[in-house]
Amino acid sequence: MNMEAVGRFAPSPSGRIHLGNIFCSLLAWLSARQKGGRVVLRIEDLDTARCPRKYARQMERDLQWLGLTWDEGPGVGGPNGPYEQSARTEFYQAALALLEKQGLVYPCFCSRAELHAASAPHREDGQVIYPGTCAHLTAAEVRRRSRETGRTPALRLRVPEEVISFTDGHMGPYGENLQKECGDFLLRRSDGMFAYQLAVVVDDAAMGVTEVVRGEDLLSSTPRQLYLYRLLDLQPPAFFHVPLLLTYDGRRLSKRNADAGLDDLQDRYTAAEILGKLAYLGGFNPGAGPRTAAELLADFRWDRVPTADIPIPEGLF
Ligand code: GLU
Protein backbone atom coordinates (compact mmCIF):
# COMPACT_ATOMS: atom_id res chain seq x y z
CA MET A 1 0.00 0.00 0.00
CA ASN A 2 1.26 3.44 -0.86
CA MET A 3 1.15 5.49 2.32
CA GLU A 4 -0.23 8.98 1.93
CA ALA A 5 2.36 11.68 2.65
CA VAL A 6 1.57 13.86 5.64
CA GLY A 7 3.71 16.92 6.25
CA ARG A 8 3.36 19.51 8.94
CA PHE A 9 3.99 23.06 10.05
CA ALA A 10 4.93 23.18 13.72
CA PRO A 11 5.54 26.83 14.56
CA SER A 12 6.22 28.12 18.04
CA PRO A 13 4.26 31.35 18.07
CA SER A 14 6.59 33.41 20.25
CA GLY A 15 6.53 36.34 17.84
CA ARG A 16 5.71 37.25 14.28
CA ILE A 17 6.72 34.71 11.62
CA HIS A 18 10.02 35.58 9.87
CA LEU A 19 11.55 34.67 6.53
CA GLY A 20 13.31 31.62 7.95
CA ASN A 21 10.03 30.22 9.27
CA ILE A 22 8.34 30.98 5.95
CA PHE A 23 11.15 29.30 3.99
CA CYS A 24 10.83 26.20 6.11
CA SER A 25 7.02 26.16 5.85
CA LEU A 26 7.22 26.59 2.10
CA LEU A 27 9.51 23.57 1.75
CA ALA A 28 7.32 21.50 4.08
CA TRP A 29 4.26 22.43 2.03
CA LEU A 30 5.90 21.75 -1.35
CA SER A 31 7.43 18.47 -0.25
CA ALA A 32 4.11 17.08 1.00
CA ARG A 33 1.90 18.55 -1.74
CA GLN A 34 4.18 17.35 -4.50
CA LYS A 35 3.50 13.80 -3.34
CA GLY A 36 -0.23 14.53 -3.29
CA GLY A 37 -0.03 14.59 0.49
CA ARG A 38 -1.72 16.54 3.25
CA VAL A 39 -0.40 19.16 5.62
CA VAL A 40 -1.12 19.46 9.34
CA LEU A 41 -0.71 22.67 11.31
CA ARG A 42 0.23 22.21 14.94
CA ILE A 43 0.83 25.13 17.26
CA GLU A 44 3.85 24.44 19.47
CA ASP A 45 2.87 26.59 22.41
CA LEU A 46 4.08 24.40 25.28
CA ASP A 47 5.64 27.51 26.75
CA THR A 48 2.36 29.35 27.19
CA ALA A 49 4.05 32.39 28.73
CA ARG A 50 6.17 32.92 25.62
CA CYS A 51 3.48 31.90 23.16
CA PRO A 52 0.29 33.83 23.80
CA ARG A 53 -2.80 32.88 21.84
CA LYS A 54 -2.81 36.10 19.84
CA TYR A 55 0.53 35.20 18.24
CA ALA A 56 -0.83 31.82 17.21
CA ARG A 57 -3.85 33.41 15.51
CA GLN A 58 -1.54 35.87 13.78
CA MET A 59 0.64 33.01 12.56
CA GLU A 60 -2.40 31.26 11.11
CA ARG A 61 -3.42 34.44 9.29
CA ASP A 62 0.13 34.84 7.98
CA LEU A 63 0.30 31.29 6.62
CA GLN A 64 -3.09 31.76 5.00
CA TRP A 65 -2.01 35.04 3.46
CA LEU A 66 1.05 33.30 2.04
CA GLY A 67 -1.16 30.59 0.50
CA LEU A 68 0.45 27.88 2.62
CA THR A 69 -2.72 25.98 3.32
CA TRP A 70 -3.26 23.15 5.79
CA ASP A 71 -5.81 20.34 5.80
CA GLU A 72 -5.86 19.60 9.48
CA GLY A 73 -5.34 21.94 12.40
CA PRO A 74 -6.66 25.13 13.95
CA GLY A 75 -9.65 26.53 12.13
CA VAL A 76 -10.04 23.38 10.03
CA GLY A 77 -10.28 20.65 12.65
CA GLY A 78 -9.45 17.02 11.99
CA PRO A 79 -9.42 13.63 13.72
CA ASN A 80 -6.18 14.07 15.67
CA GLY A 81 -6.76 17.26 17.61
CA PRO A 82 -6.40 19.27 19.65
CA TYR A 83 -3.78 20.95 17.47
CA GLU A 84 -2.30 23.18 20.17
CA GLN A 85 0.36 21.57 22.33
CA SER A 86 -0.87 23.54 25.34
CA ALA A 87 -4.05 21.42 25.17
CA ARG A 88 -2.33 18.04 24.74
CA THR A 89 -0.87 17.46 28.21
CA GLU A 90 -2.75 14.18 28.69
CA PHE A 91 -0.98 12.65 25.67
CA TYR A 92 2.44 13.63 27.00
CA GLN A 93 1.49 12.29 30.41
CA ALA A 94 0.55 8.94 28.89
CA ALA A 95 3.86 8.71 27.00
CA LEU A 96 5.74 9.61 30.14
CA ALA A 97 3.97 6.82 32.00
CA LEU A 98 5.11 4.32 29.34
CA LEU A 99 8.71 5.46 29.75
CA GLU A 100 8.44 5.33 33.53
CA LYS A 101 7.19 1.75 33.29
CA GLN A 102 10.42 0.89 31.50
CA GLY A 103 12.41 2.26 34.46
CA LEU A 104 14.09 4.88 32.30
CA VAL A 105 12.87 8.07 33.95
CA TYR A 106 14.36 9.68 37.05
CA PRO A 107 13.79 12.86 39.03
CA CYS A 108 16.44 15.55 38.78
CA PHE A 109 16.92 18.43 41.20
CA CYS A 110 19.69 20.26 39.33
CA SER A 111 18.85 23.81 38.43
CA ARG A 112 20.07 25.28 35.20
CA ALA A 113 22.38 27.62 37.12
CA GLU A 114 23.89 24.69 39.03
CA LEU A 115 24.51 22.78 35.83
CA HIS A 116 26.28 25.70 34.23
CA ALA A 117 28.28 26.34 37.38
CA ALA A 118 29.35 22.68 37.52
CA SER A 119 31.26 23.31 34.27
CA ALA A 120 29.78 20.20 32.71
CA PRO A 121 30.78 19.71 29.09
CA HIS A 122 28.59 21.47 26.55
CA ARG A 123 27.11 20.41 23.25
CA GLU A 124 27.85 22.40 20.14
CA ASP A 125 24.46 24.08 20.50
CA GLY A 126 25.48 25.39 23.93
CA GLN A 127 23.35 22.96 25.96
CA VAL A 128 24.94 21.18 28.88
CA ILE A 129 25.71 17.48 28.48
CA TYR A 130 23.99 16.28 31.63
CA PRO A 131 26.68 14.81 33.89
CA GLY A 132 24.29 12.37 35.59
CA THR A 133 24.29 14.11 38.98
CA CYS A 134 20.83 12.79 39.94
CA ALA A 135 20.92 9.55 37.94
CA HIS A 136 21.23 7.25 40.93
CA LEU A 137 19.39 8.87 43.82
CA THR A 138 17.62 6.45 46.15
CA ALA A 139 13.92 6.89 46.89
CA ALA A 140 14.86 8.21 50.34
CA GLU A 141 17.23 10.76 48.81
CA VAL A 142 14.55 11.90 46.40
CA ARG A 143 12.16 12.47 49.31
CA ARG A 144 14.80 14.33 51.26
CA ARG A 145 15.78 16.56 48.33
CA SER A 146 12.12 17.31 47.57
CA ARG A 147 11.60 18.35 51.18
CA GLU A 148 14.79 20.40 51.36
CA THR A 149 14.42 22.23 48.09
CA GLY A 150 10.63 22.53 48.26
CA ARG A 151 10.73 21.88 44.53
CA THR A 152 9.06 19.38 42.30
CA PRO A 153 11.92 17.69 40.48
CA ALA A 154 12.34 17.75 36.74
CA LEU A 155 12.25 14.38 34.98
CA ARG A 156 15.02 13.01 32.78
CA LEU A 157 15.28 10.08 30.43
CA ARG A 158 18.21 7.69 30.81
CA VAL A 159 19.98 7.34 27.47
CA PRO A 160 22.11 4.46 26.27
CA GLU A 161 25.79 4.42 25.34
CA GLU A 162 24.82 4.00 21.71
CA VAL A 163 25.10 5.92 18.48
CA ILE A 164 21.63 6.60 17.14
CA SER A 165 21.92 7.40 13.47
CA PHE A 166 19.66 8.03 10.52
CA THR A 167 19.82 9.40 7.02
CA ASP A 168 18.33 12.82 6.66
CA GLY A 169 16.42 13.24 3.41
CA HIS A 170 18.31 16.43 2.68
CA MET A 171 21.43 16.57 4.86
CA GLY A 172 22.47 12.92 4.56
CA PRO A 173 23.74 10.62 7.35
CA TYR A 174 23.79 11.94 10.90
CA GLY A 175 24.32 10.21 14.22
CA GLU A 176 25.00 10.93 17.83
CA ASN A 177 26.16 8.88 20.79
CA LEU A 178 23.41 9.87 23.19
CA GLN A 179 25.31 9.23 26.37
CA LYS A 180 28.56 10.87 25.29
CA GLU A 181 27.23 13.72 23.19
CA CYS A 182 23.92 14.54 24.83
CA GLY A 183 23.42 12.94 28.22
CA ASP A 184 20.16 12.05 29.94
CA PHE A 185 17.72 14.63 28.64
CA LEU A 186 14.71 16.41 30.09
CA LEU A 187 11.21 15.06 29.57
CA ARG A 188 9.49 17.45 31.96
CA ARG A 189 10.82 20.57 33.59
CA SER A 190 10.53 21.23 37.30
CA ASP A 191 7.69 23.69 36.63
CA GLY A 192 5.71 20.85 35.05
CA MET A 193 6.17 21.90 31.43
CA PHE A 194 6.75 18.96 29.12
CA ALA A 195 9.88 19.12 27.01
CA TYR A 196 9.80 19.79 23.29
CA GLN A 197 11.60 16.48 22.56
CA LEU A 198 8.83 14.40 24.06
CA ALA A 199 5.92 16.51 22.83
CA VAL A 200 7.09 16.63 19.23
CA VAL A 201 7.46 12.85 19.02
CA VAL A 202 4.11 12.14 20.64
CA ASP A 203 2.36 14.65 18.38
CA ASP A 204 4.00 13.81 15.07
CA ALA A 205 3.17 10.15 15.67
CA ALA A 206 -0.40 10.84 16.82
CA MET A 207 -1.03 13.09 13.82
CA GLY A 208 0.24 10.50 11.34
CA VAL A 209 3.07 12.73 10.11
CA THR A 210 5.22 10.88 7.57
CA GLU A 211 7.72 13.65 6.87
CA VAL A 212 9.19 16.29 9.12
CA VAL A 213 10.67 19.30 7.33
CA ARG A 214 12.31 21.76 9.70
CA GLY A 215 15.32 23.97 10.32
CA GLU A 216 18.82 22.55 10.44
CA ASP A 217 19.15 23.73 14.03
CA LEU A 218 16.99 20.73 14.97
CA LEU A 219 19.08 18.11 13.16
CA SER A 220 20.93 17.35 16.39
CA SER A 221 17.63 16.79 18.24
CA THR A 222 16.67 14.00 15.88
CA PRO A 223 18.70 11.17 17.49
CA ARG A 224 16.99 11.92 20.83
CA GLN A 225 13.63 11.88 19.11
CA LEU A 226 14.41 8.63 17.30
CA TYR A 227 15.29 7.07 20.63
CA LEU A 228 11.88 8.14 21.96
CA TYR A 229 10.15 6.68 18.89
CA ARG A 230 11.86 3.40 19.64
CA LEU A 231 10.95 3.36 23.34
CA LEU A 232 7.35 4.33 22.65
CA ASP A 233 7.12 1.79 19.83
CA LEU A 234 6.07 4.43 17.31
CA GLN A 235 6.85 4.68 13.62
CA PRO A 236 9.29 7.56 12.97
CA PRO A 237 8.72 9.87 10.01
CA ALA A 238 11.30 10.76 7.37
CA PHE A 239 13.32 13.84 8.29
CA PHE A 240 14.39 16.67 6.00
CA HIS A 241 16.44 19.42 7.59
CA VAL A 242 16.52 22.74 5.84
CA PRO A 243 19.43 25.22 5.82
CA LEU A 244 18.91 28.30 7.93
CA LEU A 245 18.51 31.71 6.38
CA LEU A 246 20.96 34.25 7.73
CA THR A 247 21.08 38.02 7.61
CA TYR A 248 23.42 39.24 4.85
CA ASP A 249 26.15 39.68 7.48
CA GLY A 250 25.77 36.11 8.65
CA ARG A 251 23.60 36.31 11.78
CA ARG A 252 20.74 33.93 12.44
CA LEU A 253 17.30 35.43 11.97
CA SER A 254 15.39 35.78 15.19
CA LYS A 255 11.87 36.69 16.12
CA ARG A 256 13.25 38.73 18.97
CA ASN A 257 15.27 41.04 16.76
CA ALA A 258 12.29 41.37 14.44
CA ASP A 259 14.62 40.28 11.63
CA ALA A 260 12.85 39.98 8.34
CA GLY A 261 9.50 39.86 10.10
CA LEU A 262 6.39 39.56 8.01
CA ASP A 263 4.80 42.74 9.39
CA ASP A 264 7.34 44.85 7.55
CA LEU A 265 7.48 42.65 4.42
CA GLN A 266 3.73 42.53 4.03
CA ASP A 267 3.62 46.27 3.44
CA ARG A 268 6.10 46.03 0.61
CA TYR A 269 5.48 42.74 -1.16
CA THR A 270 2.74 40.39 -2.27
CA ALA A 271 2.79 36.79 -1.03
CA ALA A 272 3.95 35.60 -4.46
CA GLU A 273 6.82 38.09 -4.41
CA ILE A 274 8.00 36.84 -1.02
CA LEU A 275 7.68 33.16 -1.97
CA GLY A 276 9.38 33.75 -5.33
CA LYS A 277 12.40 35.33 -3.62
CA LEU A 278 12.59 32.53 -1.07
CA ALA A 279 12.34 29.91 -3.81
CA TYR A 280 15.19 31.69 -5.58
CA LEU A 281 17.30 31.34 -2.41
CA GLY A 282 16.21 27.70 -2.29
CA GLY A 283 17.46 27.09 -5.84
CA PHE A 284 14.09 26.33 -7.43
CA ASN A 285 13.09 29.66 -8.93
CA PRO A 286 15.56 30.66 -11.63
CA GLY A 287 14.92 34.38 -11.30
CA ALA A 288 13.65 35.94 -8.11
CA GLY A 289 10.31 36.78 -9.71
CA PRO A 290 6.92 36.30 -8.06
CA ARG A 291 5.59 32.73 -7.82
CA THR A 292 2.69 31.37 -5.81
CA ALA A 293 3.17 28.24 -3.74
CA ALA A 294 1.06 26.29 -6.25
CA GLU A 295 3.19 27.54 -9.16
CA LEU A 296 6.36 26.41 -7.42
CA LEU A 297 5.18 22.81 -7.21
CA ALA A 298 6.47 22.07 -10.70
CA ASP A 299 10.02 23.28 -9.99
CA PHE A 300 10.66 22.23 -6.42
CA ARG A 301 13.27 19.51 -5.99
CA TRP A 302 15.20 18.69 -2.85
CA ASP A 303 18.45 18.30 -4.76
CA ARG A 304 18.28 21.93 -5.86
CA VAL A 305 18.12 23.22 -2.29
CA PRO A 306 21.51 24.13 -0.76
CA THR A 307 22.66 22.29 2.34
CA ALA A 308 24.75 25.15 3.79
CA ASP A 309 23.10 28.05 5.58
CA ILE A 310 21.94 30.78 3.20
CA PRO A 311 22.75 34.46 3.79
CA ILE A 312 19.99 36.65 2.37
CA PRO A 313 21.73 38.95 -0.12
CA GLU A 314 21.48 42.64 0.68
CA GLY A 315 18.75 44.27 -1.33
CA LEU A 316 16.80 41.08 -2.10
CA PHE A 317 14.09 42.03 0.40
N1 GLU B 1 8.34 24.45 17.09
C1 GLU B 1 9.65 24.43 16.55
C2 GLU B 1 10.02 25.81 16.03
O1 GLU B 1 9.18 26.61 15.74
C3 GLU B 1 9.79 23.43 15.42
C4 GLU B 1 9.82 22.05 15.93
C5 GLU B 1 9.93 20.99 14.86
O2 GLU B 1 9.74 21.30 13.68
O3 GLU B 1 10.19 19.85 15.22
O4 GLU B 1 11.21 26.09 15.91
Boltz pocket constraint, residues with backbone or C-beta under 6 A from the ligand:
constraints:
  - pocket:
      binder: B
      contacts: [[A, 10], [A, 11], [A, 12], [A, 44], [A, 200], [A, 213], [A, 214], [A, 215], [A, 218]]
      max_distance: 6.0
